[in-house]
Amino acid sequence: MSTPDPFLVDDFPVGCLVSHSKRTIVFSNRFFESRFGYSRQALVGTDLFALLSKASQIMFDSYLMPLLIREGCCEEVRVSLVAASGQEMPVVVSAVRDPLDAERIFWTFGSAVRSEQLFTELTEARKLLQQKVTQLNTLSDTDQLTGLPNRAALSRHLGDKLARDTGDDLAFTLAFLDLDGFKQVNDHYGHHMGDRLLGMVARRMTNNLRSDDLVARFGGDEFVILLSGNADPCRAEDSLNRLLREISEPYEVDAVTLQISASVGVTLYPQAEAVEPDQLIRQADQAMYQAKLAGRNQLCMFCVDNEKYQKDRHSELSAIRAAMAAGQFELYYQPKVNMRTGAVQGVEALLRWNHPEKGLLAPAAFLPVLNRTAAGLDMGRWVIETALGQLQGWLLQGLDLHVSVNIAGEHLQHPDFLNDLKQILAGYPGLPIQRLEFEVLETSTIEDIQHVASVLTTCRMMGIRVSLDDFGTGYSTLGHLRDLAVDVLKIDRSFVKDMLTSAGDLAILRGVIGFAQAFECDVIAEGVETLQQGQLLLELGCEWGQGFFIARPMPAAELPGWVARWIAQEYNDTFGAPVADLIVTQG
């Protein structure tokens, strides 16, 4: 067996050895000699085992050699090497079997001290960087004078709070507080004294509020307060009036006694209509201004005038009717596919408003005002008729799809619903009615469940498929599944969104799929935004899905092209990879 050319490896900055598979050393380089004190002559013929500490000999036999035999190499294993002086030195050893001669093994020995030092240095540098980032984030969110959250932090916190799903835990009171007479303090004693006073006012407010409440400095002598869970006007007034009394107590600043007061405007959330964070702050600011006009050192609640509300609502309904007459509404379509086979089963029709000034508006921007109105019923009829016309057009193009239409619970309860439906269907005598599906929305608003059950049964007898939308989001949906004859259960996107991280949502998904199987219904998941969500849904037994990962809602004219591209991609089981490691487990 030949040995390496020493001129090729002598200058390597690591110790190099060559041994037989039986551990006999046949070669060492110059660095090994200078670093560990062994001469080449002394090493050749020596058992490699003799260079290792007792613990490393055990590792050599139990781990290193079996790994070399099995894998042909090992990398960066930490052992202790006994130098010629008898000192044990920590080293990192790597080895590889000669691919041309399995009986020969090449070894390198590097210092473990330096690698550990580098790891320690990197760890400390990373920790320091994280501390700096935290400090910078804190500085950018903190008012330097009072130590309170600043305006930017307040805006972000309020936006995050309003972005959450609605619920009782989201209720809060927002108060806008402005100090009375603070300008006189600045003018008479100077800004240094005024700054000291602001700091004392901030501490007094935080000391007299609960830990889950928030106080932020909005600017100057203005503060915004969020009282969590205080959506009751009486409780909010009691809490804030106590705070006003505390603020009006005297302050000792540099041996000078100062006394000020504050005016507060208050608004409550949630409200009857959707509001933006800035709108809430403006409401409280307006109420605070009224408190100033009323004599200061007092509280004023913001109140939306009922007459103004009705006037605004009437104006919005008029604008919607005008938009319907002008043809500004359009149906977008979002595909539904079989995530196992790639088959395109159909599309869901989704309403959009091409507003001439505001651009494309989603239903949330205009549907709430249509609730329980004649305009809302007219819009429902328009959606069904438009979807049927589009379905007929696609069928003539050779595109055979199901089209689902969202139907509100209040529409199903209307006494003329079936008559209106039959008149609409009469306009499409050759259309295969089994291609139409109704997705029943807002089941919690259904008051006459028996009447709705009869209506849906009639629809199914006509050939229309029925889907129960947003299943699992309301306490009454299980009862509705028992009372209503449906073909499909649709899993709400709120459970799909966190299914990879929430054990609770995953359990609900399993339950919904189990209900579907028990009631012999198909099941489809909406809100499939990632590949991993689709894979896990398949693992759970849900084959059908729709969501942005598959396709976003699109105008009708774009759908045939999308379907052609989807088919042309020769669907290759996109969602089919195993996802056992993605499933959330309890504990």
Stockholm file with secondary structure:
# STOCKHOLM 1.0

chainA/1-587         MSTPDPFLVDDFPVGCLVSHSKRTIVFSNRFFESRFGYSRQALVGTDLFALLSKASQIMFDSYLMPLLIREGCCEEVRVSLVAASGQEMPVVVSAVRDPLDAERIFWTFGSAVRSEQLFTELTEARKLLQQKVTQLNTLSDTDQLTGLPNRAALSRHLGDKLARDTGDDLAFTLAFLDLDGFKQVNDHYGHHMGDRLLGMVARRMTNNLRSDDLVARFGGDEFVILLSGNADPCRAEDSLNRLLREISEPYEVDAVTLQISASVGVTLYPQAEAVEPDQLIRQADQAMYQAKLAGRNQLCMFCVDNEKYQKDRHSELSAIRAAMAAGQFELYYQPKVNMRTGAVQGVEALLRWNHPEKGLLAPAAFLPVLNRTAAGLDMGRWVIETALGQLQGWLLQGLDLHVSVNIAGEHLQHPDFLNDLKQILAGYPGLPIQRLEFEVLETSTIEDIQHVASVLTTCRMMGIRVSLDDFGTGYSTLGHLRDLAVDVLKIDRSFVKDMLTSAGDLAILRGVIGFAQAFECDVIAEGVETLQQGQLLLELGCEWGQGFFIARPMPAAELPGWVARWIAQEYNDTFGAPVADLIVTQG
#=GR chainA/1-587 SS CCCCCHHHHTTCSSEEEEEETTSBEEEECHHHHHHHCCCHHHHTTCBGGGGBCHHHHHHIIIIIHHHHHHHSEEEEEEEEEECTTSCEEEEEEEEEEETTEEEEEEEEEEEHHHHHHHHHHHHHHHHHHHHHHHHHHHHHHBCTTTCSBCHHHHHHHHHHHHHSCCSGGGCEEEEEEEEESHHHHHHHHCHHHHHHHHHHHHHHHHHTSCTTCEEEEEETTEEEEEEETCCSHHHHHHHHHHHHHHHTSCEEETTEEECCEEEEEEEEESCSSCCCHHHHHHHHHHHHHHHHHTTSSSEEECCCCHHHHHHHHHHHHHHHHHHHHTTCEEEEEEEEEETTTCCEEEEEEEEEEEETTTEEECGGGTGGGGTTSHHHHHHHHHHHHHHHHHHHHHHHTTCCCEEEEEEEHHHHHSTTHHHHHHHHHHTCTTSCGGGEEEEEECGGGCSCHHHHHHHHHHHHHHTCEEEEEEETSSTTHHHHHHHSCCSEEEECHHHHHTTTTCHHHHHHHHHHHHHHHHTTCEEEECCCCSHHHHHHHHHHTCCEECSTTTCCCEEGGGHHHHHHHHHHTCCCCTTCSCCGGGSCCCC
#=GC SS_cons         CCCCCHHHHTTCSSEEEEEETTSBEEEECHHHHHHHCCCHHHHTTCBGGGGBCHHHHHHIIIIIHHHHHHHSEEEEEEEEEECTTSCEEEEEEEEEEETTEEEEEEEEEEEHHHHHHHHHHHHHHHHHHHHHHHHHHHHHHBCTTTCSBCHHHHHHHHHHHHHSCCSGGGCEEEEEEEEESHHHHHHHHCHHHHHHHHHHHHHHHHHTSCTTCEEEEEETTEEEEEEETCCSHHHHHHHHHHHHHHHTSCEEETTEEECCEEEEEEEEESCSSCCCHHHHHHHHHHHHHHHHHTTSSSEEECCCCHHHHHHHHHHHHHHHHHHHHTTCEEEEEEEEEETTTCCEEEEEEEEEEEETTTEEECGGGTGGGGTTSHHHHHHHHHHHHHHHHHHHHHHHTTCCCEEEEEEEHHHHHSTTHHHHHHHHHHTCTTSCGGGEEEEEECGGGCSCHHHHHHHHHHHHHHTCEEEEEEETSSTTHHHHHHHSCCSEEEECHHHHHTTTTCHHHHHHHHHHHHHHHHTTCEEEECCCCSHHHHHHHHHHTCCEECSTTTCCCEEGGGHHHHHHHHHHTCCCCTTCSCCGGGSCCCC
//
